[in-house]
Amino acid sequence: MAVETATIIVRQGKAYLSVTAQTEAGVFMGTEPVYIAPLTLEALVAALEKVIAAGHPRIPHPTPEEWRRLKDPVLQAAGVKSWRAFTQHSAVYNYTIDWSEQAVTVYIMQLDHLGRAEYASAKKMNFPKETPLRTIVEAILEDVHSRPELQT
């Protein structure tokens, strides 16, 4: 199955990439495995290739009770219990890559100290559809390196 979206979450000098599953109702959600990579070109490309190779596994749509009990796989991989704990003492940026028939778009947003997306700071990068993955990751890393708060 072709991948439509992938997310890279950058925190404390590391990148967290979870496989994105799609429920039977069409909702995308992070699932295991979660790949943790240093912020280097080779490591990030390798982790993203694994996420892309996994595609979007189909999973049953959670019931309301299951939604309440779900634990985010990125938080589990980071060893924290909440998005607030994840973002409390460090800057966190979320890079969502969307592949469409026409283009590749990378949406960049910062997470606030409660783990909520700050859309006021959101921006995006656009690439032609046939752009190599390595070029997209280079652009993401250039943005990461322009943000000193992400380096520690």
N, C-alpha and C positions, 0 to 999 in steps of 0.2 A: 504494500500500500504506500502511495506517495505521501510524504509528510507535508502538511500544510502550515504548521506552526511549531516553533521551538522557543524555549525561553532560557536565557542565561541570567542568573542572579549573581551579582558581584558583591562580595562582602569580605572585608578584612583580607584583601589580597588573594582571594580565592574565587573561583567560579563554580556555581552549583547548577547542574543541568539535569532535570528529571525528564523521563519519557512522558510524553503527553498522550494520555488515553482519550478515547472518545466514547461517551456513553451511548447506549441505544437511542437516547433522545437527542443525540447530536451535540451534547455539552462536552467541551474539552476540559480535562483536568490532569494535573500532575500526578504521576504514579511512579512506582519503583521500576527499574533501578534509578538511583540518583548518582550521577558522575560528578566528582569533585576534582577540579583541575586548577593548577597554578595558572596565573595570568600570563602565559607564554603562547605564542602563535601555534606551535606544534601541539602542545597539550590541549589547547582549546579546540583546535580543528579536530583532533582525534576524539575528544569527548563528544563534540557536536556530530561527528560522523556516526558514532554509536547511537546517539539519540535519533538521528535520521534513519539509520538502518532498522531501528525498532518500529518505525512508522507510528501509527496511531492505533494501538491495540483496541479492539472493541470490548467494552465491559458493560455489565448490566447497569442501568441507571439507578443510583442509590435512592432508597426510600427516605422520607424526611428524617426518620430515626437514624438511618445509616449516615446521612449527611452530618448530623450532630456529632456522631462518634468518629467521623473521619479524622485522621491525623495526617497533616501535610507531610509528604515524604522529604521535602527539603528541610523542614524544621527537624525532623527525626535525624536526617543525615548530619545536621549541624549540632545536634545534641541539645536543642532547646525545645521548650514546650509551646511557645507562642510567637507570633510575628512581633509582638512588642519586645519580647526578650531578644529576638533575632536582630532587631533594629536599634535596641536601646543604647548601645555604646559604640555604634559604628554606622557609617553611611552605607546605604544599600541602594544599588541601582539595578533595575530590571530591564534587560534587553530582549524584547520579543521580536522574533524574526517570523514574518509571514511570507509564504510563497504563494503567488497567484499565477494565473495564466499570462498576465501582462508584465509583472515585475516582482521584485523582492523588496519588502519594506521592513526596516528595523525601527521599532518604536522604543524610545528610551524614556523611562520615567524613574524618578527617585521615590523610594519608600520613606515615609515619615517615621517618627519614633514609635508610632503605634502599628507600623506595618501597612499603612494605607498608601495607595498610589497618590503622588502629588502631581496632578495633571497640569498644573500651572507651569511646571518645569519640564513637561513632556516635550520631546521633539522627535523627529524621525529622519531616517536616511533612506533614500530610494536608490535602487540598483536595477539595471536591466535583468530580465528573467534569467538569462544565461550567464550571469556573473558567477565566477568560481567561488566556492565556499571560502577558500583561503582569503580572497579579496574582501569578502564580507566580514570575516573575523578580524582582518587587519584594521578595518574601519572601526569596528567595535573596540578593539584594543587601543586604537588612537584616541577614541573618546574616553575610555577608562583612564588612560595615562594623562589626559588633560584635566582630570579631577583628582587633585591631591588627597582629598578625603577618602578616596577608595584605596589608597596605597598602604594604609596601616590598619 
